[in-house]
Amino acid sequence: MHKLLTVLIFILLTSGTQAQKLVFNMMLFGDSVGLETITKTHDANGIDNYILDSHIQAKILWITHTNQAHYEARYKDGKLISASYYEINNGKKDKWSNIQFDGKAYQVETHRGKKTFTEAPTFSVGPLYCDNFDPNRKRFFSDTDGEYVDLKFPEPNTIEFKSPDGNKNVFHFKNSQITDAEFHTTIATVYLKRVK
């Protein structure tokens, strides 16, 4: 009886959801201005769920700016099923996206408009942060904008791409895991440093 109970407890503890959580300190002009966290869970149905949250508060030219972003994506068998994103700058939602696979095509609605496409995304924001570095990838799906962009590898263990709005993004890896990133915008560069 004791062995059966032990086996049942082991099955309950090892089945279900597995979680991975990454935490990044966000830096602007050398100061810590916020945190970004991303969590990946793998459920019993074979779905990989990614959730990213970031919060920034910084003074730029004596004006306090706040930014909050929330991202969710679901993958099954290495392919995107759905994704959603929103970004709030100084209390105003100015960037958002909703992407759904309807069984035949991806229905995309973003702050830029609507569109449909059929190519299944396999590499986007969630996998970029949580999955192993792969230098053989050629494209990145920006599920925050609903568009594909080309990848560059300017040096070993580094991925670079320009987002659809033209901003340069650089991600650095060590032992196939993300260590830090840079987001170059028109007014400043935000640096991320992994702390957990």
Secondary structure as UniProt FT lines:
FT   HELIX           2..14
FT   STRAND          18..28
FT   TURN            29..30
FT   STRAND          31..42
FT   TURN            44..45
FT   STRAND          47..60
FT   TURN            61..62
FT   STRAND          63..76
FT   TURN            77..78
FT   STRAND          79..89
FT   TURN            90..91
FT   STRAND          92..101
FT   STRAND          106..110
FT   TURN            111..112
FT   STRAND          113..117
FT   HELIX           125..130
FT   TURN            135..136
FT   STRAND          139..142
FT   TURN            143..146
FT   STRAND          147..150
FT   TURN            156..157
FT   STRAND          158..162
FT   TURN            164..165
FT   STRAND          168..174
FT   TURN            175..176
FT   STRAND          177..184
FT   STRAND          189..194
//
